[in-house]
Amino acid sequence: MAESAEERTGAGGPALAAVQFAFTLGWTAYVVMLPGMLGKAGIALTWLPVILLLDQAIFAAMDIAFGVMADRMREVYQRLARLLLVLTSVSALAFLLLPMAAGVSPGLLLLVLLLWVISASVVRAPTLILLAKRVRAAQRPALVIWYTAGMGLAMALSPFLGLWLRGADPQLPFAISALVLLGTVLLLLRVSAADGASAEVEAPAPAPFATCLPLFVALVVAGIGFQLHAFVNAAPLYQLHVPQETLPWLMPLLWTGFFAMLVGVGPLVKRFGAMPVAAAGLFVAALSSYLAADAGSLNALIAWQMLCGAGWAMAFAGLMEQVSSAGTRGAEGLFMGSFFAMTAVSAVLRITFAAYWLAEWQDSRFALPAMLLLAAAVIVAVDARKWAKIRMPKSP
C-alpha cells in the first residue's frame, strides 16, 4: 500500500492486521472444533446454531459497550490499553481451558465459552479504536485497510485450517491460537505506544449519530446477502462442477479477490469518496453473485467468485471508512462499535436463516444474496448524496 508521509500509521497498521488475522483464524478453529467439544460434553448438536447465534449476539452487545466505554474514558490510551491487555489475557486463558472444560461438564464448558466470547470481544472494535484515537484523520483510511486485510487473509486461509483441524485434538490448536493472539495484542500495544499520539491542529467534530443509521441498515442487509453467498451458497455452486474434495482449494478464491482488491480501495476512496466506492462495490458484488449462480463452467464460477470478493472489499472497507470518518473526533468508539455490532447482527440473521429457514427458500436461495446486495447498494447510493453535503475530514 502506497501511503504519503501524513497517511502512514507506523507499525500500528501491520500490528492491527496481525491481531485481526490471529483472531479470525482462532474463530475458525473454534467453529470447526465446537461440534466435537459439544459432543464430548454431552450437549446435543442441535444446540450448535443456538450457541453460534448467542456468540454473535454477545459480540454485538460488547462491540457497542466497549466502544462507548472508550469514548467516555479519560486518559483514553492508557486505560483502553490496560483493558485490552487484561481481557485478552482472560480470553487466552479461557480459550486454553475450553477443550478441558468440555471433558468435565456441560455447565463448565458453557461457562468458559461465555467468558471467552465476552473477553475476546475486546479485539474486535477496541483494537481499531485504540489506534484511531491516536492518529490523524488522514491516517484512518490506512488503518481500515490494514484491519480488513488481516481479516481477509485469515478468511482465505480458513478452509485449509478447517481441513487440517478436522478430527484433530483441539488442545494444541487452541493453545497456539490463544498464545499467538495474546502475542499480537502485546505487539500492537507496544508499537502504538512507541508511535505516540499524532497532534492535529483542527480535529474535526463527529457527525450526528443518526446520520449513520441508513448506512448501518445497508450494512446489515449487505452482510446477510454476502454471508449467504460466501458461507451458504458457495460450496453447493462449486459442487455443480467439482467433487467435494476439491472445495478447500476453491473456497478461498472469493477471499483472494477480496484481499487483492484492498490494494486499490485506498486510492479509489481518495479519488471518489468512501460512499461511492462502497455503493459501486455492492453493485459489483450483487451482479457477480447473481451471475455465479448461473455460471456454465468452473472457470466462469471462479471468475465471478473472485469478482464478488473484490466488490465486497470495496463495500466493506468503504463503509468502514465512512463510519470511522463520521466518528472523528471523540465518538470513534460509538461509531466503530456500532459498525462491528451490525456485522454481528448480520451474522445472527444469516445463521438463523441457514439453520431454520433455508429449506423454505430453496427455490430462491441462489438469487436471494444478489437481491439483498442490490437493495443495500441502492440504500448506500441514495445515502451517498446526503454525505456529500456533510463536511467530513478529507484525505490529503
C-alpha positions as CSV (number, residue, x, y, z in Angstrom):
1,M,0.0,0.0,0.0
2,A,1.5,3.3,-1.1
3,E,0.9,6.0,1.5
4,S,2.0,9.6,1.9
5,A,4.0,10.5,5.0
6,E,0.9,12.1,6.5
7,E,-1.1,8.9,6.0
8,R,1.4,6.4,7.4
9,T,0.3,4.6,10.5
10,G,3.8,3.5,11.5
11,A,3.9,-0.1,12.7
12,G,0.4,0.2,14.2
13,G,-1.3,-0.8,10.9
14,P,0.6,-4.0,10.3
15,A,0.2,-4.9,14.0
16,L,-3.5,-4.3,13.8
17,A,-3.7,-6.6,10.7
18,A,-1.8,-9.3,12.7
19,V,-4.3,-9.1,15.6
20,Q,-7.3,-9.5,13.3
21,F,-5.5,-12.3,11.4
22,A,-4.9,-14.2,14.6
23,F,-8.4,-13.6,15.9
24,T,-10.1,-14.6,12.7
25,L,-8.1,-17.9,12.5
26,G,-8.8,-18.5,16.2
27,W,-12.5,-18.1,15.5
28,T,-12.3,-20.5,12.6
29,A,-10.6,-23.1,14.9
30,Y,-13.4,-22.6,17.4
31,V,-16.2,-23.1,14.9
32,V,-14.5,-26.2,13.4
33,M,-13.9,-27.7,16.9
34,L,-17.1,-26.7,18.6
35,P,-19.2,-29.7,17.5
36,G,-16.7,-32.1,18.8
37,M,-16.5,-30.3,22.2
38,L,-20.2,-30.2,22.5
39,G,-20.4,-33.9,21.8
40,K,-17.7,-34.6,24.4
41,A,-19.6,-32.5,27.0
42,G,-22.8,-34.4,26.2
43,I,-24.6,-31.4,24.6
44,A,-26.8,-32.2,21.6
45,L,-25.6,-30.9,18.3
46,T,-29.0,-29.2,17.8
47,W,-27.6,-26.6,20.2
48,L,-24.8,-25.7,17.8
49,P,-26.6,-23.0,15.8
50,V,-28.1,-21.6,19.1
51,I,-24.6,-21.2,20.6
52,L,-23.2,-19.6,17.5
53,L,-26.2,-17.2,17.5
54,L,-25.5,-16.3,21.1
55,D,-21.8,-15.8,20.4
56,Q,-22.7,-13.2,17.7
57,A,-25.3,-11.5,19.9
58,I,-22.7,-11.1,22.6
59,F,-20.2,-9.7,20.1
60,A,-22.8,-7.2,19.0
61,A,-23.6,-6.0,22.5
62,M,-19.9,-5.9,23.6
63,D,-18.8,-4.1,20.5
64,I,-21.1,-1.2,21.4
65,A,-20.4,-1.4,25.1
66,F,-16.6,-1.3,24.6
67,G,-16.9,1.5,22.1
68,V,-19.0,3.7,24.3
69,M,-16.7,2.9,27.3
70,A,-13.7,4.0,25.2
71,D,-15.3,7.3,24.3
72,R,-16.0,8.1,27.9
73,M,-12.6,7.2,29.3
74,R,-10.2,9.9,30.5
75,E,-6.6,9.2,29.6
76,V,-8.1,7.0,26.8
77,Y,-5.0,5.3,25.6
78,Q,-3.7,4.2,29.0
79,R,-7.0,2.8,30.2
80,L,-8.0,1.2,26.9
81,A,-4.6,-0.4,26.5
82,R,-4.9,-1.8,30.0
83,L,-8.4,-3.1,29.3
84,L,-7.1,-4.7,26.1
85,L,-4.2,-6.4,27.9
86,V,-6.3,-7.7,30.8
87,L,-9.2,-9.0,28.7
88,T,-7.0,-10.5,26.0
89,S,-5.2,-12.4,28.8
90,V,-8.5,-13.6,30.1
91,S,-9.6,-14.6,26.6
92,A,-6.4,-16.5,26.0
93,L,-6.8,-18.4,29.3
94,A,-10.4,-19.2,28.6
95,F,-9.6,-20.4,25.1
96,L,-6.9,-22.7,26.5
97,L,-9.4,-24.1,29.0
98,L,-12.3,-24.7,26.5
99,P,-11.2,-28.2,25.4
100,M,-10.5,-29.3,29.0
101,A,-13.8,-27.9,30.2
102,A,-15.6,-30.0,27.6
103,G,-14.4,-33.1,29.3
104,V,-15.6,-32.0,32.7
105,S,-19.3,-31.0,32.4
106,P,-21.7,-29.2,30.0
107,G,-22.1,-26.4,32.5
108,L,-18.4,-25.7,32.8
109,L,-18.0,-25.7,29.1
110,L,-20.8,-23.2,28.6
111,L,-19.4,-21.0,31.4
112,V,-15.9,-20.9,30.0
113,L,-17.3,-20.4,26.5
114,L,-19.3,-17.4,27.7
115,L,-16.2,-16.0,29.4
116,W,-14.2,-16.4,26.2
117,V,-16.7,-14.7,24.0
118,I,-17.1,-11.7,26.3
119,S,-13.4,-11.2,26.7
120,A,-12.5,-11.9,23.1
121,S,-14.8,-9.1,22.0
122,V,-12.1,-6.7,23.1
123,V,-10.0,-7.5,20.0
124,R,-12.8,-6.6,17.5
125,A,-13.7,-2.9,17.7
126,P,-11.4,-1.7,20.6
127,T,-8.2,-2.6,18.8
128,L,-9.1,-0.3,15.9
129,I,-10.5,2.4,18.2
130,L,-7.2,2.3,20.2
131,L,-5.2,3.4,17.2
132,A,-7.9,5.6,15.6
133,K,-7.9,7.8,18.7
134,R,-4.2,8.4,18.3
135,V,-3.7,9.1,14.6
136,R,-4.7,12.0,12.3
137,A,-7.9,11.8,10.4
138,A,-5.9,11.4,7.2
139,Q,-4.3,8.2,8.6
140,R,-7.5,6.4,9.3
141,P,-8.2,5.0,5.9
142,A,-4.9,3.1,6.1
143,L,-5.9,1.6,9.4
144,V,-9.2,0.5,7.9
145,I,-7.3,-1.2,5.1
146,W,-4.9,-2.9,7.4
147,Y,-7.7,-4.2,9.7
148,T,-9.6,-5.5,6.7
149,A,-6.5,-7.1,5.2
150,G,-5.8,-9.1,8.3
151,M,-9.3,-10.4,8.4
152,G,-9.4,-11.1,4.6
153,L,-6.2,-13.0,4.6
154,A,-7.3,-15.2,7.5
155,M,-10.6,-15.9,5.7
156,A,-8.7,-17.0,2.6
157,L,-6.7,-19.5,4.8
158,S,-9.7,-20.7,6.8
159,P,-10.7,-23.6,4.5
160,F,-7.2,-25.0,4.8
161,L,-7.2,-24.6,8.5
162,G,-10.5,-26.4,8.7
163,L,-9.2,-29.3,6.6
164,W,-6.1,-29.5,8.9
165,L,-8.1,-29.4,12.1
166,R,-10.7,-32.0,11.0
167,G,-10.6,-34.8,13.5
168,A,-7.7,-33.3,15.5
169,D,-7.4,-32.9,19.3
170,P,-8.4,-29.2,19.9
171,Q,-5.9,-28.7,22.8
172,L,-2.8,-27.9,20.7
173,P,-4.5,-25.7,18.1
174,F,-6.4,-23.8,20.8
175,A,-3.2,-23.3,22.8
176,I,-1.3,-22.0,19.8
177,S,-4.2,-19.7,18.8
178,A,-4.5,-18.3,22.3
179,L,-0.8,-17.5,22.6
180,V,-0.5,-16.1,19.1
181,L,-3.4,-13.7,19.7
182,L,-2.1,-12.6,23.0
183,G,1.3,-12.0,21.4
184,T,-0.1,-10.0,18.6
185,V,-2.1,-7.8,21.0
186,L,1.1,-7.2,23.1
187,L,2.9,-6.2,19.9
188,L,0.0,-3.8,19.0
189,L,0.2,-2.2,22.4
190,R,3.9,-1.8,22.2
191,V,4.1,-0.3,18.7
192,S,1.2,2.0,19.3
193,A,2.8,3.3,22.5
194,A,6.1,3.8,20.7
195,D,4.5,5.6,17.8
196,G,2.8,8.1,20.2
197,A,-0.2,10.2,19.6
198,S,-0.4,12.4,16.5
199,A,-1.2,16.1,17.1
200,E,-4.0,17.5,14.9
201,V,-4.4,21.3,14.6
202,E,-8.1,21.2,13.5
203,A,-9.6,18.0,14.8
204,P,-13.0,17.6,13.1
205,A,-16.1,17.1,15.2
206,P,-18.1,13.8,14.9
207,A,-21.2,13.8,12.7
208,P,-24.6,13.3,14.4
209,F,-25.0,9.6,15.1
210,A,-28.4,9.5,13.4
211,T,-26.8,10.3,10.0
212,C,-25.2,6.8,10.1
213,L,-28.5,4.9,10.6
214,P,-29.2,4.3,6.9
215,L,-25.6,3.2,6.5
216,F,-26.0,0.6,9.3
217,V,-29.2,-0.7,7.8
218,A,-27.4,-1.1,4.5
219,L,-24.5,-2.9,6.2
220,V,-26.9,-5.4,7.9
221,V,-28.7,-6.1,4.6
222,A,-25.5,-6.4,2.6
223,G,-23.9,-8.5,5.3
224,I,-26.7,-11.0,5.2
225,G,-26.5,-11.2,1.4
226,F,-22.8,-11.6,1.2
227,Q,-22.6,-14.1,4.0
228,L,-25.3,-16.2,2.4
229,H,-23.4,-16.2,-0.8
230,A,-20.0,-16.9,0.7
231,F,-20.9,-19.3,3.6
232,V,-24.1,-21.0,2.4
233,N,-24.2,-21.0,-1.4
234,A,-20.6,-21.1,-2.5
235,A,-20.0,-24.8,-1.7
236,P,-23.1,-26.1,-3.5
237,L,-22.3,-23.9,-6.5
238,Y,-18.8,-25.4,-6.8
239,Q,-20.1,-28.9,-6.3
240,L,-22.1,-28.5,-9.5
241,H,-18.7,-28.6,-11.3
242,V,-16.3,-30.5,-9.0
243,P,-16.3,-33.1,-6.2
244,Q,-16.5,-32.1,-2.6
245,E,-12.8,-33.0,-2.0
246,T,-11.8,-30.0,-4.2
247,L,-13.7,-27.4,-2.1
248,P,-10.8,-26.4,0.2
249,W,-8.8,-25.3,-2.8
250,L,-11.7,-23.3,-4.3
251,M,-13.5,-21.7,-1.3
252,P,-10.6,-19.3,-0.6
253,L,-10.8,-17.8,-4.1
254,L,-13.6,-15.4,-3.2
255,W,-11.4,-14.1,-0.3
256,T,-8.4,-14.0,-2.6
257,G,-10.3,-11.5,-4.7
258,F,-11.3,-9.6,-1.5
259,F,-7.7,-9.4,-0.3
260,A,-6.3,-8.4,-3.7
261,M,-8.8,-5.6,-4.2
262,L,-7.8,-4.0,-0.9
263,V,-4.6,-2.6,-2.6
264,G,-6.8,-0.5,-4.8
265,V,-9.5,0.5,-2.3
266,G,-7.5,3.3,-0.7
267,P,-6.8,5.2,-3.9
268,L,-10.4,4.7,-5.0
269,V,-11.7,6.2,-1.7
270,K,-9.3,9.1,-2.0
271,R,-10.4,9.8,-5.6
272,F,-14.2,9.2,-5.4
273,G,-15.1,9.1,-1.7
274,A,-16.0,6.2,0.6
275,M,-19.7,6.0,-0.1
276,P,-19.5,6.0,-3.9
277,V,-16.8,3.3,-3.7
278,A,-19.0,1.3,-1.2
279,A,-22.0,1.6,-3.5
280,A,-20.1,0.5,-6.6
281,G,-18.7,-2.4,-4.7
282,L,-22.1,-3.5,-3.6
283,F,-23.4,-3.3,-7.2
284,V,-20.4,-5.4,-8.4
285,A,-21.0,-8.0,-5.6
286,A,-24.7,-8.2,-6.4
287,L,-24.1,-8.7,-10.1
288,S,-21.3,-11.3,-9.7
289,S,-23.3,-13.2,-7.0
290,Y,-26.2,-13.4,-9.5
291,L,-24.0,-14.5,-12.4
292,A,-22.2,-17.0,-10.2
293,A,-25.5,-18.8,-9.6
294,D,-25.8,-19.3,-13.4
295,A,-22.2,-20.0,-14.3
296,G,-21.9,-22.5,-17.0
297,S,-18.4,-23.7,-16.2
298,L,-16.0,-23.9,-13.3
299,N,-13.7,-21.1,-14.8
300,A,-16.7,-18.8,-15.1
301,L,-17.7,-19.5,-11.5
302,I,-14.2,-18.9,-10.2
303,A,-14.1,-15.5,-12.0
304,W,-17.5,-14.4,-10.6
305,Q,-16.5,-15.5,-7.1
306,M,-13.3,-13.5,-7.2
307,L,-15.1,-10.5,-8.6
308,C,-17.7,-10.8,-5.8
309,G,-14.9,-10.8,-3.2
310,A,-13.4,-7.7,-4.9
311,G,-16.8,-6.0,-4.8
312,W,-17.2,-6.9,-1.1
313,A,-13.8,-5.5,-0.3
314,M,-14.8,-2.1,-1.8
315,A,-18.1,-2.2,0.0
316,F,-16.8,-3.3,3.4
317,A,-13.8,-1.1,3.5
318,G,-15.7,1.9,2.1
319,L,-18.5,1.6,4.7
320,M,-16.0,1.2,7.5
321,E,-14.0,4.2,6.3
322,Q,-17.2,6.3,6.2
323,V,-18.2,5.3,9.7
324,S,-14.7,5.9,11.0
325,S,-14.6,9.4,9.5
326,A,-18.1,10.2,10.8
327,G,-16.9,9.4,14.4
328,T,-13.9,11.7,14.2
329,R,-13.0,13.1,16.7
330,G,-14.4,12.0,20.0
331,A,-17.0,9.4,19.1
332,E,-14.9,6.8,17.4
333,G,-16.0,4.2,20.0
334,L,-19.7,4.6,19.5
335,F,-19.5,4.7,15.7
336,M,-17.0,1.9,15.2
337,G,-18.5,-0.2,17.9
338,S,-21.9,0.1,16.2
339,F,-20.3,-0.8,12.8
340,F,-18.9,-4.1,14.2
341,A,-22.1,-4.7,16.1
342,M,-24.0,-4.5,12.8
343,T,-21.7,-7.1,11.2
344,A,-22.5,-9.4,14.2
345,V,-26.2,-8.8,13.7
346,S,-26.0,-9.8,10.1
347,A,-24.2,-13.0,11.2
348,V,-27.0,-13.7,13.6
349,L,-29.6,-13.3,10.9
350,R,-27.6,-15.4,8.4
351,I,-27.1,-18.2,10.9
352,T,-30.8,-18.1,11.8
353,F,-31.8,-18.3,8.1
354,A,-29.4,-21.1,7.3
355,A,-30.4,-23.2,10.3
356,Y,-34.1,-22.7,10.3
357,W,-35.5,-21.2,7.1
358,L,-33.2,-22.3,4.3
359,A,-35.4,-25.3,3.3
360,E,-38.4,-23.0,2.7
361,W,-36.3,-20.8,0.4
362,Q,-34.6,-23.5,-1.7
363,D,-36.2,-22.2,-5.0
364,S,-34.7,-18.7,-4.5
365,R,-31.6,-19.4,-2.2
366,F,-29.2,-18.5,-5.0
367,A,-31.0,-15.3,-6.1
368,L,-31.5,-14.0,-2.6
369,P,-27.9,-12.8,-1.9
370,A,-27.9,-10.8,-5.1
371,M,-31.3,-9.2,-4.2
372,L,-30.1,-8.2,-0.7
373,L,-26.8,-6.9,-2.0
374,L,-28.6,-4.9,-4.7
375,A,-31.0,-3.5,-2.1
376,A,-28.0,-2.4,0.1
377,A,-26.3,-0.9,-3.0
378,V,-29.4,1.3,-3.6
379,I,-29.5,2.4,0.0
380,V,-25.9,3.4,0.0
381,A,-26.1,5.1,-3.4
382,V,-29.0,7.2,-2.2
383,D,-27.4,7.9,1.2
384,A,-24.1,9.0,-0.5
385,R,-25.9,12.1,-1.8
386,K,-26.6,13.1,1.9
387,W,-23.0,12.5,2.9
388,A,-21.7,14.6,0.0
389,K,-23.3,17.6,1.7
390,I,-21.9,16.9,5.1
391,R,-18.4,18.3,5.9
392,M,-16.2,15.3,6.5
393,P,-12.5,15.1,7.2
394,K,-10.7,14.8,3.9
395,S,-7.7,12.8,3.0
396,P,-4.8,14.8,1.5
